[in-house]
Structure formats: C-alpha cells, structure tokens
Amino acid sequence: MDRRTFLKIKAQGALWLAGGCAGWIHPPDASAAVVPDIAVAKGRPAAAARAAVELLGGMGRFVKKGNRVLIKPNMSFAVPPERAANTHPEVIRELAVMCKEVGASKVSVLDNPLARGELCLEMSGIKAACDLIDDQMVHIVDNDAMFQEVRIPEGRSLDSTDVMKEALRADVLLAAPVAKSHSSAGVSLSMKGMMGLIYNRRALHWRDLNTGIVDLVSVLKADLTVIDATRVLSTGGPGGPGRVLKKDTVIASADMVAADAYVVSLFEWYGRFYQPSQVPHIREAHERGLGRMDVKNLTVRTVTV
C-alpha cells in the first residue's frame, strides 16, 4: 500500500469515528418520529388521555386555530363514573383543554341521551368537570328542531337520518366513548357511540342494528377517536350495572374502526376474549373501507404516565 492510499483510508476512518460511529454508539430513537396507527396510554384518566393524543402527534394534528370542535362522549345514563356507563369526566375535560390550547374557537360536548338529560349531566360528572373551562360547553341535545335530515348515499339499512345540526357545523368531530359492552351490538365504542348524534336513535334497533351503525359512520366519521378504558364495563352494558374492569387505559387513533377493533382485542368481554372480526359492525366497517380491523398489521405505541 502506498502512502497516498494509506492516508486516504486513514482520513475516511477518522470521519467515520467522528460521525457514523457516534451515531452507532448513541443511535437516534427512530420510533420517536413514527406516528402510530393506535396510541395506548396507561395512567390516571386526564394524564392518559393527553399522553395518548400526544403519541399521535398532538391535538394540533387534528384541530387547527379557529376550528369548531364537537366532542361526542357517552353521557346517556344517569349514573356516576364508577359504573362505567359514561365517559370519565376527567378524560372529556382534558380533551377540551387540549382543543382550547391549540386555538379551537368553540368546543362543544354534546349527547342525545336515553335517560333524563338533567340527571345525565349531573350524575355523569361531565358538565361539572367542563364548567371549569366554559360553563356553556356541555349540553344535552334532544329537541327535534336541533336536528337536520341527512342523506346516507352508501346506506344499506338507513338511507337518511336526522343528525345534530351542531355536528354538521363542526370542523372537527372527536369521538370520546367509554369502553363498554352492549346487549345488542356486542360492544359500544366509537362507532356505536355516533348514535348519540342522531334524533331517533331507537329506530336503528328496529332494523339491522350493526349495518345501521356502519351506515351512520359513513356520514359521521370521527377525525379523532379517544376511547376511555380507565374503567371497562365488560358485562351489563350499555347502562349497567355489570362487571367493571379497572384498566387505567386510554386508546386513541385517527381511525375509529381500528380504535374499536383494538379495544375489543385488548379486554375481556362477557367473561372471554374476542377477535374484532367477531363483532359484526366492526367487520362490516372494515369490509366497506371505513377503517381497519387488522390490528396485528397496525403500528401500536404504548406509554405509561
């Protein structure tokens, strides 16, 4: 080897030691830049809700300055949070705070309940929690004048339904259900929860409920889904009482089908575990291209806070 070749090789080695080798000794966290399909956070309700959304890139990924945001919780039963029939109030409050932080012009928390509206507002704890931010944020919407007929072009069971006008005016729809069982649909998660944005929700039970849920999601598809699994009502849903599993977990995704599918696969229902494909409305939504239920092929990131 001549001197010129030796010096060239030596110089290349020095550069590798200064740069490439340093990267090898302290490799960058490549996963930190990857936004997962599904985010899972474990901890107290508010902290877990915030952490799950942050894993997806933060609320600013979904809500822009000046946007009108509608948060759709489960707020349909006049029972306290420990019964797990309604979304935990701290989850809803934290989501509202995050929307305000990124500049949302209006944040509304709305539901059309099955029980008496005033009792739902009081017993769920959601209004009291959100009143700390804005005492005009949380409302029950059950007057037919506040709904508007919407056609469902791809409907198979429903060709139209009356939808909350505020949902139609919103720039961002945020689904925030509690994880719970359901006597007719198997589970009530983000897709089933969209029934709280229509006037005659009972009408879906008179038809093919599962197909009707998918029809509804084809026109009311959430931009962000955050599922409260801090308490999971694994039997006795949707109103309880039933077996409540304390899981201290919040799941978030930009794909509401994926979020629902993951929650089904994660927890025990009716004393056993199920695959997402065993829930008819999740399977049909996947087949109709509204989202993905093949959670094993999706990226999932988990954090404990």
C-alpha positions in Angstrom: 0.0 0.0 0.0 1.5 3.4 -1.0 1.4 6.4 1.3 -1.4 8.2 -0.7 -3.8 5.3 -0.3 -2.9 4.8 3.4 -3.6 8.5 4.1 -6.9 8.3 2.2 -8.1 5.3 4.2 -7.0 6.9 7.4 -8.9 10.1 6.7 -12.1 8.1 5.9 -11.7 6.2 9.1 -11.4 9.4 11.1 -14.6 10.8 9.6 -16.4 7.5 10.4 -15.3 7.7 14.0 -16.4 11.4 14.3 -19.8 10.9 12.7 -21.0 7.5 11.8 -19.5 5.7 14.8 -21.0 8.3 17.2 -24.4 7.6 15.6 -23.8 3.9 16.2 -22.8 4.4 19.9 -25.8 6.7 20.5 -28.4 5.7 17.9 -31.3 8.1 17.4 -34.7 6.9 18.5 -36.2 6.3 15.1 -39.5 5.3 16.6 -40.0 8.7 18.2 -40.6 10.2 14.7 -43.1 7.5 13.7 -46.8 8.3 14.3 -48.5 5.1 15.3 -51.9 3.9 14.0 -53.0 3.3 17.5 -51.8 5.0 20.7 -52.2 3.5 24.1 -51.6 5.3 27.4 -51.8 3.9 30.9 -52.3 6.1 33.9 -54.8 8.4 35.5 -57.7 9.5 33.2 -56.6 13.0 32.3 -52.9 12.2 32.0 -53.6 9.1 29.9 -55.9 11.0 27.6 -53.3 13.7 27.0 -50.5 11.2 26.5 -52.5 9.1 24.0 -53.2 12.1 21.8 -49.6 13.3 22.1 -48.4 9.9 20.8 -50.5 10.6 17.7 -48.7 13.9 17.1 -50.7 16.1 19.5 -54.1 17.7 19.3 -52.8 20.3 16.8 -52.6 17.5 14.2 -56.4 17.3 14.3 -57.6 20.8 15.5 -56.5 24.0 13.8 -56.8 27.5 15.1 -60.3 28.8 14.7 -61.9 25.3 14.3 -65.3 24.4 15.8 -64.9 21.1 17.7 -67.6 18.7 18.8 -66.6 16.1 21.4 -69.1 13.2 21.5 -68.9 11.4 24.9 -71.0 8.7 26.3 -73.3 10.8 28.5 -76.5 8.9 28.1 -77.1 7.4 31.5 -77.8 9.0 34.9 -75.1 7.0 36.8 -71.8 8.0 38.4 -68.4 7.4 36.8 -67.6 4.2 38.7 -70.5 2.5 36.9 -68.5 2.9 33.6 -71.6 3.6 31.5 -70.4 7.1 30.7 -67.0 8.6 29.7 -64.9 9.6 32.6 -65.3 13.3 33.2 -61.6 13.9 33.5 -61.0 12.4 30.1 -63.5 14.8 28.5 -62.2 17.8 30.4 -58.6 17.1 29.3 -59.6 16.7 25.7 -61.5 20.0 25.8 -58.5 21.7 27.4 -56.2 20.4 24.6 -58.6 21.7 21.9 -58.5 25.1 23.5 -54.7 25.0 23.8 -54.3 24.7 20.0 -56.8 27.5 19.3 -60.2 26.0 18.8 -62.8 28.8 18.5 -65.5 26.7 20.1 -65.6 23.3 21.8 -69.0 21.6 22.4 -69.6 18.4 24.4 -73.0 17.1 23.2 -75.1 13.9 23.5 -78.7 12.9 23.0 -79.3 10.6 26.0 -81.6 7.8 26.8 -82.2 8.9 30.4 -83.4 12.3 31.6 -81.0 14.9 30.3 -80.6 16.9 33.5 -79.8 13.8 35.5 -77.3 12.6 33.0 -75.5 16.0 33.1 -75.4 15.9 36.9 -74.6 12.2 37.6 -72.0 11.7 34.8 -69.9 14.5 36.3 -69.0 15.7 32.8 -70.7 19.1 33.0 -69.2 19.9 36.4 -65.8 19.0 35.1 -66.0 21.0 31.9 -67.7 24.0 33.6 -64.2 24.8 35.0 -63.3 25.7 31.4 -66.5 27.0 30.0 -69.9 26.7 31.6 -71.6 26.8 28.2 -69.6 23.8 26.8 -71.7 20.8 27.8 -75.3 20.3 26.6 -77.9 17.6 26.2 -79.5 17.9 22.7 -82.9 16.2 22.5 -85.1 18.8 20.7 -86.0 17.7 17.2 -85.6 21.4 16.0 -81.9 21.0 16.7 -81.5 18.1 14.1 -81.4 18.1 10.3 -82.2 15.3 7.9 -79.0 14.0 6.2 -79.0 11.6 3.3 -76.8 8.5 3.6 -75.6 7.8 0.0 -73.9 4.5 0.8 -76.6 3.4 3.3 -77.7 -0.3 3.3 -80.1 -0.2 6.2 -80.5 3.6 6.5 -80.9 5.9 3.6 -81.3 9.0 5.8 -81.4 10.1 9.4 -81.7 13.3 11.4 -78.3 14.5 12.6 -77.5 17.1 15.2 -77.0 20.5 13.4 -74.0 21.3 15.6 -72.3 18.1 14.4 -72.9 19.2 10.8 -71.4 22.7 11.6 -68.3 21.3 13.4 -64.9 21.4 11.7 -63.7 18.5 13.8 -65.6 15.5 15.2 -63.9 13.9 18.2 -65.4 10.6 19.4 -64.7 10.0 23.1 -66.7 7.0 24.3 -66.2 4.7 27.3 -65.3 1.1 26.6 -68.4 -0.9 27.4 -70.4 -4.0 26.4 -73.8 -3.7 24.6 -76.6 -6.2 24.8 -77.5 -5.9 21.1 -74.3 -4.7 19.3 -71.8 -6.7 21.4 -69.8 -3.6 22.3 -70.5 0.1 22.4 -67.4 2.0 21.4 -66.8 4.9 19.0 -68.9 3.7 16.1 -71.9 2.7 18.2 -71.5 6.0 20.1 -72.3 8.0 17.0 -76.0 7.1 17.6 -75.9 9.8 20.2 -75.7 12.4 17.5 -79.0 11.5 15.8 -82.5 12.2 16.9 -84.3 8.9 16.6 -81.6 6.5 17.8 -84.1 3.9 18.8 -85.1 3.5 15.1 -81.8 1.7 14.4 -82.8 -1.1 16.8 -85.9 -1.7 14.7 -83.7 -2.6 11.7 -80.3 -4.3 11.2 -78.5 -2.5 14.1 -75.0 -3.4 13.0 -75.4 -2.4 9.4 -77.2 0.8 10.6 -74.2 1.7 12.8 -71.9 1.3 9.8 -74.3 3.4 7.6 -74.2 6.1 10.3 -70.4 6.1 10.4 -70.2 6.6 6.7 -71.5 10.1 7.2 -70.4 10.7 10.8 -66.8 9.6 10.8 -64.7 10.9 13.6 -61.5 12.8 12.9 -60.0 11.6 16.2 -61.2 8.8 18.4 -60.2 8.6 22.1 -61.6 5.6 24.0 -61.8 5.8 27.7 -60.9 2.4 29.1 -60.0 3.6 32.5 -63.0 1.5 33.6 -64.4 -1.1 31.2 -68.0 -2.2 31.5 -67.4 -5.8 30.4 -70.9 -7.1 31.1 -74.3 -5.5 31.6 -73.8 -2.7 29.1 -74.7 -0.2 27.9 -76.2 1.1 31.1 -75.1 -1.4 33.7 -74.8 -2.4 36.4 -72.3 -5.0 35.3 -68.7 -6.2 35.8 -66.4 -3.2 35.8 -62.7 -3.8 35.0 -60.3 -1.1 36.3 -57.8 -0.8 33.5 -56.5 2.8 33.7 -56.0 2.9 29.9 -56.9 5.3 27.1 -56.7 4.3 23.5 -56.5 6.9 20.6 -56.5 6.7 16.8 -57.3 8.7 13.7 -59.1 5.5 12.6 -62.2 4.9 14.6 -62.6 1.3 13.3 -59.0 0.5 14.3 -59.6 2.0 17.7 -62.7 -0.1 18.3 -61.1 -3.2 17.0 -58.0 -2.8 19.2 -60.2 -2.3 22.3 -62.2 -5.4 21.5 -59.0 -7.4 21.2 -57.4 -5.9 24.4 -60.0 -6.6 27.0 -62.3 -9.4 28.2 -66.0 -9.2 27.3 -68.7 -11.4 28.9 -66.0 -13.5 30.5 -63.9 -14.3 27.4 -61.8 -12.7 24.7 -62.9 -12.0 21.2 -61.4 -11.1 17.8 -62.5 -7.8 16.2 -64.0 -9.8 13.3 -66.5 -11.4 15.7 -68.2 -8.0 16.2 -70.5 -7.6 13.1 -70.4 -3.8 12.8 -66.6 -3.7 13.1 -66.2 -6.4 10.5 -68.6 -4.7 8.1 -67.0 -1.3 8.6 -63.6 -2.8 7.7 -65.1 -4.6 4.6 -66.7 -1.3 3.4 -63.4 0.5 3.7 -64.2 2.8 6.6 -61.2 1.7 8.6 -59.1 -1.2 9.5 -59.7 -4.0 12.0 -56.5 -5.9 11.2 -54.8 -4.5 14.3 -51.9 -7.0 14.1 -50.8 -5.2 11.0 -51.0 -1.8 12.5 -48.4 0.2 14.4 -49.2 0.4 18.1 -47.3 2.5 20.7 -47.8 2.3 24.4 -46.7 4.7 27.2 -47.2 4.7 30.9 -47.7 8.1 32.6 
